[in-house]
Amino acid sequence: MIRNTATPPIPTTLVLWVTVFAAPLSLAQETGSRKLHVDSQRLQGTLERLSEFGRNPEGGVTRIGFSEADLAARGYIGGLMKEAGLEVRVDPAGNMFGLRAGSERLPKLLFGSHIDSVLHGGNFDGDVGSMGAIEVIRALNDARVKTRHPLEVVIWTNEEGNHFGLGTLGSGVAAGLLGPEILDRKDEQGLTIADWLRRYGQDPSRLTDARIPRGALAGFLELHIEQGPSLDEAKVPIGIVQGIVGLKRWQCVTTGSANHAGTTPMNRRKDALVAASKDVLAVRDVVRGEAGRQVGTVGYVRAEPGAINVIPGRAEFPVELRDLDAATIDRMWARIQERFKRTDEEEGAETRCRELEDVDPARTDPAIQAAIREAAKSLDLATLDLPSGAVQDAQLLARIAPMGMIFIPSRDGISHSPKEFSSWHDIGNGAEVLYRTVLLLDDRLNRE
Ligand SMILES: [Zn+2]
């Protein structure tokens, strides 16, 4: 766990000085008080209303991307955006945007999240950042704040990817990583992504129009639940995301020799499952072998022929490694391969792995991190710097714009479950930090 120890303790008088005199007066008035500008109760009301779309018996939601429940919820969101005076548009990938004009000709400051869920999901993943973004706009309206940058709220399409097995779909198209090749993918009912986009009122042949050119955005901000236990355990209300971890995945096959379980002496066996089992432990040992937040997983082992009376001759298993630092992943993999080789020699087996996936880590922008830190400090809220172990839309956005993420605690670290929970108090604080971060960035970015 990385505590927020980067900055030495600053005397309160100095903090006051910095807040009052270093910032323009209007902004100091805006951010220098612990009073919330966002209306936590109003935010709670919209989150509770949103939770009715796709509600499941367990009290969470099943509102997967490209479903009737998702479509109905988007109708509700569009209405909220219009009510807040936003100019609403939907791009050909189904991403919903609500624009609030700025006073200068500057690139847009974009913030938002997603409202689709996993099967049997909860009420906070994505929803907090989506409704929090709309609440920020309502609060700015209430306070009659005019910003220099145009502000835009976004609801990304199909972040979870339960439908079509394709996550971060909307943000992936926006970032230029997905294109027309995805349109013919079929779901369980034989409907394609193109069919669903048409249902969402879009023209799939214009899909690439949803791309956002590099430089078109001043930045992207996302408020999100942590989906892990760090903030809850440390009792810290705000997480400053250092970046979204990268991952690499391999598929490994261990070959031994299948033989009679009764007649083959123990010293003459080439048991592929025994070798693979040692490999599973090797992955865990190497990943645990150095300090840090890196994680490594073997999700399953499939042994063949898979009979009670036959020594397994073949075992297949995947390896997944994740960390914020790509070099750490490579270093761990090199060590794991050494251990696999040793096991092969000990067990008379042969293990070969091929790479399946390589996703780069996405670092958050230092200036946005600093603004989040300052916004939290102006509210007397403690912060913790931490990586996001989960995939996020912001990861894709990092390719085209400076990006930052604000985390709030998830009770017991539970997510993707109806048991997912964040307190209304923490949600209100998170939305207020978003509000203040937006204003700090609006003031600072694109100054001559
Ligand atoms: Zn999410």
Residues whose N, C-alpha, C, O or C-beta is under 5 A from the ligand:
A	BS01	ZN	D125 G126
